[in-house]
Amino acid sequence: MNKLKIFLEESFSALKEWRSLKNIHIVLGNESCDLDSTISSLAYGYLLSEKLNSGKSSEVAVFPVLNVSAEDFAIRVEHCTLLKNVGIDLNKLIYRSKLKLDELIKEKKDSIKSYLVDHHVLSKNDEILKDTVCRIFDHRPINLDVKWSSTVRLRIEPVGSCATLITDEFFNDKQDLSKELAHLLYCTIVFDTLGLLPENKKATPLDIETAKKLETKFNFNESRLELFQKIVKLHSDVSHLTPHQLLIRDLKYVDNIPLPSLPMLVESFLKLHEVEKSLEDMGAKKKTPFIVLIGIEAKPDVKRDVALFFTTDEVNSKHLLVNFFKNRSEFQFEEISCNVNNVVLLRQLNIQHSRKQVIPIVQEFLQRQRNILTN
């Protein structure tokens, strides 16, 4: 019996009858809806439903929410493949675009509890949930500008994958973990930590310990490296995607600054047809002064790069931002030539740092710019 499949389909059905519910629990992943956010949200939703015994009550429901539209989720090849492989019907998942939060909050605010997974800063689109948040799981650097009530339980730890924290919750609570869900969590941990390989320096002791527990309990014998390479191959299967789809496939924001993560080096992405137009369109739509593109290649060795695309010709701000990045010695950035207008391309020699570490750079730069304007 596939308990995860049953839970997800029951949640999907319960959403249609939300007005009759007395207690609603919303588990919300981040707006990039990357593999870690997706699997961690579904898994914690399942864990919560087991603890609340929601499947046996017509008055309680847990809604694990994928923070994108169904159309945007469909271009995330590795997500769709891994979920289908364990029997999950993608048409019976709850997507953010189908969730009428305004109506839910208006009619059921006192009956709603929200749980943030793989993020601890609500996007503008989700700020309406702030007063309902009761628990947060994340693994990125803490944003000190965001204040949460003392009643909100936080588990924010610098592990390689949020899926590690969620799996650890299962073990700590001694809750039933099906083989299907365990495999999804295991795949996510392996992918997020770059194969759990020591030389990549992404896996923490808790990531490694948790992966070993899953391997032992569920007899996962496949080589970690082989599994990682399989998921990388799925993640890198972008031949059918346009530059626009690649930009929105794994997208996060700092204020209104887009930070798309690409399944290839930015250097390669910039060679695609009409890439400049796609960048200009994104900049115009978001009315943003710049876009930070983050690239990774893992075939077989891991390589990273970062590019800054500027939507205006304001030279002073451009130099300030470029130097702000170059001065972050921990990344070991090297500027390399680029033929695309208004783009500065930086090779990143320290492959340990991912978008999680780039986000604080952007936050700090924006704060400094605000301070300059107010002084």
N, C-alpha and C positions, 0 to 999 in steps of 0.2 A: 504493500500500500504506500503510495507516494504522498506522505503527509504534507509536504510543501505545496504540491499541486492542489491538494484539497483545500488547504488554508487560503491560497491565493484566489482560487475560484469562489470560495465562500465570501471572501472580502469583496471581490468584484460584484457579486450578487447583492451583498449587504449595502453597498453604496447606493444602489437604486432605491433602497428603502430607508435612507438615512434619517428622514423625519421621524420615524418610529423608534429610533434608538435613544436610549437614556444615557449611554456612555460611549463616546467616540474617541479612539486613540489614533492619532495621525503620526506615522513614522516618515519623516521627510529627508530624502537624500539631497545632495547639493546640486546646483544648477548645471554643472558640467556633465552630470550623470555618467561619469566614467565607470569602469568596471567595479572599482572598489566601492563607490557610492551606491551603485545598483545592487550588488550582491549583499552588501552590509545592511542596506535598508530592508530588503526582502527578508534577510535572515533575522534581523532584530524584530521585525514585525511578527515573524513566526514565533520567535522566543516569547514575545510579549503575549501573543494569543494563547500559548501554552500555559503561561503563568496565570493569565486571567480566565482561562478556560472559556474563551469567547465563543468557541465553536459550538458550545452547548447552550448558549444563551441567545435569544432573539433580541435582546435589549443592549448587548455590548458588541462592538465591532472594532477591529484593528485594521486600519487602512495604510499599507506600505505604499508610499507615493514615489514614483519615478519622476524627477523634476524636469521633464521635457515633454514635448508632444509625442504621440505615437509615431508620427511621420519622422521626427528627428531621431527617435530611438532606433528606427529601422536601419539607419545608416551605420549603426554601431555593430559591426559584424561579429566581433568576438562575444559581445553580450548575447546577441540573438542566438548564436551557435551554441554557446555553453548552456543557455537556458533550454533551448529546444532539445539538446542532448539528454537532459534529465526530465523531459516530458512536459515542460511548461508551455502553456498556450499563451503566446505573446498578446493575443487579442483579449485576454482576460487578466491583464495587469492594469493597475491604476496609474494613469499618466496625469501629470500636473495640469495639462491643458483641459482635461475632462473634469477636474475637481473644482467645483464652484465655491471657493473659499469664502467669498463675500457672503453668500447665502448661508453657508454653514456657520460662520461666526455670528452673523446677524441673528439667526434663530437658535443656535445651540452653543453659544460661547461658554456658558457655565458647565456644559457637559463634555467639553473637549479638552483633551490633554495631548500635547505635541512633543515629539521626540526628534531631535536633530541628529542626523547620522552623517559623519564625514564632513561636517562643517559646524562652525559655532557663530557664524555671522549670517543673519538672515538677509537675503537679497531684498530689494525694494518690492519685488513682486510678492514676497512672502512675509513682509513685515507685519501684516495683519494677524499673524499667528503669535507674535511675541509674548503676549500676556498668557498664552496657553502652554508655553514651553515648560516642561517639568524635568527633562533630562537631555543631556548632550553627550555624544561620543565623537571624538575627533582626534586627529594625530598631526595636525599642522601647528605651526607656531602660534601662540596665543595672541590675539589682537587685543591689546590693552585698552583700546578706545571703546570696546564693547563691554558694557556692564550688564551682568545678569543678576537677578534677585538671588538672595542667599538660599531661597527654597529650591532653586534649580540645581539638580545633581549633575556635576560635571565629571566626566572622565576624559581628560585630554592628555595624551601621552605621546611622546615623539617616537612612535614605532613606525615601521616601514609601511604598514597597511592597516587601515581601520578595520578590515576584516579580522585582523588578529585580535583586536579588542572585543569584537562581537563574539568571536569563537571562544575567547577566554571567559566571556559572560556565560556562555552555555556550560562550560566546564565548572565554573565557580558555583553556578546555580544548580548543577547536577540535572540539567534539563535534557530531555531526549533530543538527540541530533541525528536525523536520518542520513543515510549514506549519500543521497542525492544532494542535500544541502551541504553536507560536509565536503563533498567534492567541489561544489561551487566556491565555498570559502577557501578551500585549499588552493584551487587554481588562482584565486584572486591574490592570496598571500604570495604565492610563487611569482606571479606576474608583477605585482607591485614592488617586490623586493629584488627584482632583476634576477630571478632564479635562486634566491637565497645564497648566492655565491659570495664568499667572504671578500673577494677582490673588488666587488662592486660596492661594498660598504653601505648597503641600504638596509640590510636585515639587522634588527636588534636582537638581543638575547630572547626577548619575549616572542618575536616573530619565529625564531628558530625552534624554541621550545614548543610553541603552539603547533607549528607544522609537524614536528616529530610526533606529538600526541595524535594528530589526525592520521598520520601515516601508520602509526601503530594500531590505533583503534579500528581503522577502516581498511587496513591492508593496502594502502596506496603504495605500490611498488615501482611505478614508473619513475625513471630518472627525472630529478627536478629540472635539470638542464633541458632535457627533451620536452618536458611539459611546457617549460617557459618558451622554448622555441616554437612550439605548436601554437601557443596563444599569440606570440609575436607575429607569426605568419598570418593569423586571422586579423590581428590588429592592423597589420600593414597591407592588407588586401584592399587597396583603395583605387584600383584601376577603373572602377565604375563611378567614382565620385568626382564631382566638380570641385574647383578650388573653394567655392562658397561652402559646399557641404563639408569639406575638410576643415574649414575655419570654425564651423558651428558644431562639429562632431564631438569635441571635448573642450568646451568653452567656459571660462570663469571670468568674473569681473572684479575689479577693485574700483569702487565708485562706478564711474561709467567707462573705465578703461578695460577693453577686452584683452584677455590673455588666453588665446587659443593654444592648446597643446596639439602638436601634429605627430602623426605616426611615421614620420620621416624627418630627416634633417631639414631645417628651414632652407638651407642652401639648395636642396633638391626641390622643395616646394616652390621656390621663387622662379624656377625654370618652367613651370607649368603654363599652359596657354591661358591668357587673360587673368593671370594672378593679380596684376596691378589693379585692374578694374574691380576685382572682388574685394581687395583691401580698401580701395577708395569707397566702395559701396558700404562696407561695414563701418568705416569711419564716419561717413555721412549719416548713416542711419542712427548711430549712437551719439553723434555730435561730439566725438572724442578727439582730443589733440594728438593722440598717438595710440598705437596698438603694439603690444608686446607678444611676439610669436616665439614659441618654445618648441624646439625640435629634438627628437631622439631617434637614433638608429641602433638596432641590436642585431646585426647580421655579420658575423656572430658577436664581434666585440661591440660594446656599448660606446656610442658617441653622442655628444650633445652640442647644440648651438642655440643661440638666441638672436632674434632680430628686432629692431625697433623701426616701425613704420610710422612716419609723421604725416599727418593730414594737412599741415600748414607749412609755409616756408619760413616760419618765425625762427631765425637762426639762433638767437640767444638761448631760447628754451631747448632747442635741439641739442646744442653743445652741452648745456647743463645736464640733460638726461643721459646723454652718451657718456660723459665723464663720470656721472654718478654710478653708472653700471661698471665702467672700466676700473673705477677705484675700489670696487669690491674684490679685493685680492683673493678671497676664499674661493671665488669661482674660476679664477685664472682665465679671464676673458682675453681673447686676442681678436682685434678687428681684421676682417678679411674682405677682399674686394667683392663688390656686388654691382650688378648692372641694372637693378631695378631702381627707379626714381624714388627718392625720399626714404630709402631703407639703409640702415646701418646694420651690418651683419657681424656677429661676434661668435667666434668659435669658443667653446667652453671646455677647458682642459680638465677641470675637476668634475668628473661625471657623477659624483655623489649627490650633487645638488639638483633638485628638480623644481617644478613650478611652486611647490610648497615654500621653497626658500627664495624664489624670485618675487613672490607676492609681497613680502615685507619690504623689499627694496622699493617697489612701486608705491606702497603705502607711505613709506618714509619720504620719498620724493614729493608726493602730493601734499603731505603735511608741511614740508618745508616751503613749498610754493604758496600754500595758504598763509603761512606765517609771514612770508615776505609781503604778501598783499595787505595784511592787516597791520603791519608795522609802518 
